[in-house]
């Protein structure tokens, strides 16, 4: 295997993690209409490492500050598992796929979601060739519920 092949292979997210990303649900903080197009990018747990509440708050603050330069509306939501026992604070911004990838990489995220008219595609931040159109629409993946007190996305 040559160096180029190795780099491409290393850019792929492992199957087990990829399946977790594909099984996502959302808890939006704003009306649904704000989430139909653009990117959903996590503000927490850089490099897919579970961090402490304090570390996530610092990362969140830094990332939000850098987003303010975009001058586009930012909408918050949680992305997590079905029962939201694991949930990460995320942002939704109506931007291009190229800019979404750049932001996701800057935020040290392994993957991000991109919505086009309610249709969700999961992308690998480092390799857009690894992507998957999810089998249900964003509106089918909304889970408004009483959030559990414990959140396993933070140590």
Sine and cosine of phi, psi and omega as CSV:
sin_phi,cos_phi,sin_psi,cos_psi,sin_omega,cos_omega
0.00,0.00,0.78,-0.63,0.00,-1.00
-0.99,0.13,0.11,-0.99,-0.07,-1.00
-0.88,0.47,-0.59,0.81,0.01,-1.00
-0.91,0.42,-0.72,0.70,0.03,-1.00
-0.87,0.49,-0.65,0.76,0.03,-1.00
-0.89,0.46,-0.68,0.73,-0.01,-1.00
-0.90,0.43,-0.66,0.75,0.03,-1.00
-0.89,0.45,-0.71,0.70,-0.01,-1.00
-0.88,0.47,-0.64,0.77,-0.02,-1.00
-0.94,0.33,-0.35,0.94,0.00,-1.00
-0.98,0.20,-0.20,0.98,-0.03,-1.00
-0.99,0.13,0.64,-0.77,0.06,-1.00
-0.98,0.20,0.72,-0.70,0.00,-1.00
-0.84,0.55,0.54,-0.84,-0.09,-1.00
-0.81,0.59,-0.69,0.72,-0.05,-1.00
-0.89,0.46,-0.67,0.74,0.03,-1.00
-0.95,0.33,-0.64,0.77,0.01,-1.00
-0.86,0.51,-0.66,0.75,0.02,-1.00
-0.91,0.41,-0.59,0.81,0.08,-1.00
-0.89,0.45,-0.69,0.72,0.03,-1.00
-0.88,0.47,-0.59,0.81,-0.02,-1.00
-0.95,0.32,-0.40,0.92,-0.05,-1.00
-1.00,-0.09,0.70,0.72,-0.11,-0.99
-1.00,0.01,0.51,-0.86,0.16,-0.99
-0.75,-0.66,0.32,-0.95,-0.10,-1.00
-0.78,-0.62,0.53,-0.85,0.07,-1.00
-0.81,-0.59,1.00,-0.02,-0.06,-1.00
-0.97,0.24,0.53,-0.85,0.03,-1.00
-0.99,-0.13,-0.24,0.97,-0.05,-1.00
-0.86,-0.50,0.14,-0.99,0.07,-1.00
-0.84,0.55,0.56,-0.83,-0.10,-0.99
-0.81,0.58,-0.56,0.83,-0.06,-1.00
-0.84,0.55,-0.40,0.92,-0.01,-1.00
-0.97,0.24,-0.12,0.99,-0.13,-0.99
-0.89,-0.45,0.18,0.98,-0.14,-0.99
-0.98,0.21,-0.39,0.92,-0.05,-1.00
-0.66,-0.75,0.52,-0.85,0.06,-1.00
0.97,-0.26,-0.32,-0.95,-0.14,-0.99
-0.97,-0.24,0.53,-0.84,0.19,-0.98
-0.87,-0.49,0.88,-0.48,-0.09,-1.00
-0.75,-0.66,0.73,-0.68,0.01,-1.00
-0.95,0.33,0.57,-0.82,0.10,-1.00
-0.99,-0.14,-0.13,0.99,-0.10,-0.99
-0.91,-0.42,0.19,-0.98,0.19,-0.98
0.78,0.63,0.89,0.46,0.06,-1.00
-0.81,0.59,0.57,-0.82,0.02,-1.00
0.85,0.52,0.36,0.93,-0.01,-1.00
0.92,0.40,0.36,0.93,0.07,-1.00
-1.00,-0.09,0.73,-0.69,0.05,-1.00
-0.97,0.25,0.85,-0.53,-0.06,-1.00
-0.94,-0.33,0.16,-0.99,0.03,-1.00
-0.97,0.25,0.28,-0.96,0.04,-1.00
-0.84,0.54,-0.67,0.74,-0.01,-1.00
-0.90,0.43,-0.72,0.70,0.01,-1.00
-0.89,0.46,-0.67,0.74,0.02,-1.00
-0.90,0.43,-0.63,0.78,0.03,-1.00
-0.88,0.47,-0.68,0.73,0.01,-1.00
-0.90,0.43,-0.70,0.71,0.02,-1.00
-0.90,0.44,-0.68,0.73,0.02,-1.00
-0.85,0.52,-0.74,0.67,-0.03,-1.00
-0.88,0.47,-0.71,0.70,0.01,-1.00
-0.88,0.47,-0.71,0.71,-0.03,-1.00
-0.92,0.39,-0.66,0.76,0.02,-1.00
-0.91,0.42,-0.63,0.77,0.04,-1.00
-0.87,0.50,-0.70,0.72,0.00,-1.00
-0.93,0.38,-0.52,0.85,0.03,-1.00
-0.94,0.35,-0.47,0.88,-0.05,-1.00
-0.87,0.49,-0.38,0.93,0.03,-1.00
-0.95,0.31,-0.32,0.95,-0.02,-1.00
-0.95,0.32,-0.47,0.88,-0.02,-1.00
0.86,0.50,0.69,0.72,0.11,-0.99
-0.78,-0.62,0.49,-0.87,0.03,-1.00
-0.87,0.49,0.66,-0.75,0.04,-1.00
-0.91,-0.41,0.77,-0.64,0.04,-1.00
-0.87,-0.50,0.69,-0.73,-0.07,-1.00
-0.99,-0.14,0.46,-0.89,0.06,-1.00
-0.28,-0.96,0.29,-0.96,0.17,-0.98
-0.99,-0.15,0.62,-0.79,0.21,-0.98
-0.91,-0.42,0.72,-0.69,-0.04,-1.00
-0.18,-0.98,-0.30,-0.95,0.04,-1.00
-0.99,0.14,0.05,-1.00,-0.13,-0.99
-0.84,0.54,-0.69,0.72,-0.05,-1.00
-1.00,-0.04,0.11,0.99,0.04,-1.00
0.86,0.50,0.36,0.93,0.11,-0.99
-0.95,0.30,-0.36,0.93,0.19,-0.98
-0.86,-0.51,0.89,-0.45,-0.01,-1.00
-0.53,-0.85,0.62,-0.78,0.02,-1.00
-0.86,-0.51,0.71,-0.71,0.09,-1.00
-0.91,0.40,0.76,-0.65,-0.06,-1.00
-0.71,-0.70,0.20,-0.98,0.06,-1.00
-0.85,-0.53,0.48,-0.88,0.12,-0.99
-0.87,-0.50,0.83,-0.56,0.02,-1.00
-0.71,-0.71,0.69,-0.73,-0.01,-1.00
-1.00,0.08,1.00,0.00,-0.05,-1.00
-0.71,-0.71,0.11,-0.99,0.01,-1.00
-0.96,0.27,0.31,-0.95,0.06,-1.00
-0.87,0.50,-0.67,0.74,-0.01,-1.00
-0.87,0.49,-0.71,0.70,0.02,-1.00
-0.93,0.36,-0.60,0.80,0.05,-1.00
-0.87,0.50,-0.68,0.73,0.03,-1.00
-0.88,0.47,-0.71,0.71,-0.01,-1.00
-0.87,0.49,-0.67,0.74,0.00,-1.00
-0.93,0.38,-0.69,0.73,0.01,-1.00
-0.87,0.50,-0.67,0.74,0.05,-1.00
-0.91,0.42,-0.69,0.72,0.02,-1.00
-0.88,0.48,-0.56,0.83,0.01,-1.00
-0.99,0.11,0.06,1.00,0.00,-1.00
0.86,0.50,0.63,0.78,0.03,-1.00
-0.99,-0.14,0.65,-0.76,-0.01,-1.00
-0.97,0.26,-0.47,0.88,-0.06,-1.00
-0.50,-0.87,0.25,-0.97,0.08,-1.00
-0.49,-0.87,0.25,-0.97,0.03,-1.00
-0.95,-0.32,0.57,-0.82,0.05,-1.00
-0.77,-0.64,0.81,-0.59,-0.05,-1.00
-0.96,-0.29,0.69,-0.73,0.09,-1.00
-0.73,-0.69,0.97,-0.26,-0.01,-1.00
0.80,0.60,0.75,0.66,0.09,-1.00
0.99,0.11,-0.18,0.98,0.00,-1.00
-1.00,0.02,0.75,-0.67,-0.09,-1.00
-0.97,-0.26,0.77,-0.64,0.16,-0.99
-0.86,-0.50,0.75,-0.66,0.08,-1.00
-1.00,-0.03,0.76,-0.65,0.01,-1.00
-0.83,-0.56,0.60,-0.80,0.20,-0.98
-0.97,0.24,0.80,-0.60,-0.06,-1.00
-0.88,0.47,-0.58,0.81,-0.06,-1.00
-1.00,0.00,-0.26,0.97,-0.08,-1.00
-0.49,-0.87,1.00,-0.07,-0.06,-1.00
-0.89,0.45,-0.24,0.97,0.06,-1.00
-0.93,0.38,-0.43,0.90,0.11,-0.99
-1.00,0.02,0.98,-0.20,-0.01,-1.00
-0.52,-0.85,0.26,-0.96,-0.02,-1.00
-0.43,-0.90,0.83,-0.56,0.12,-0.99
-0.98,0.20,0.86,-0.52,-0.03,-1.00
-0.94,0.33,0.49,-0.87,-0.15,-0.99
-0.98,0.19,-0.09,1.00,0.06,-1.00
-0.76,-0.64,0.37,-0.93,-0.01,-1.00
-0.97,0.22,0.30,-0.95,0.04,-1.00
-0.81,0.59,-0.71,0.70,-0.04,-1.00
-0.88,0.47,-0.40,0.92,0.05,-1.00
-0.99,0.14,-0.20,0.98,-0.04,-1.00
-0.95,-0.31,0.29,0.96,0.06,-1.00
-1.00,0.03,0.74,-0.67,0.00,-1.00
-0.74,-0.67,1.00,0.02,0.05,-1.00
-1.00,0.04,0.87,-0.50,-0.08,-1.00
-0.43,-0.90,0.11,-0.99,0.16,-0.99
-0.96,0.28,0.87,-0.50,-0.06,-1.00
-0.94,0.34,0.67,-0.74,0.07,-1.00
-0.88,0.48,0.51,-0.86,0.03,-1.00
-0.91,0.42,-0.71,0.70,-0.02,-1.00
-0.99,0.11,0.70,-0.72,0.05,-1.00
-0.84,-0.55,0.94,-0.33,-0.06,-1.00
-0.96,0.28,0.01,1.00,0.06,-1.00
-0.98,0.18,-0.07,1.00,0.01,-1.00
-0.72,-0.69,0.66,-0.75,0.05,-1.00
-1.00,-0.05,0.00,0.00,0.00,0.00
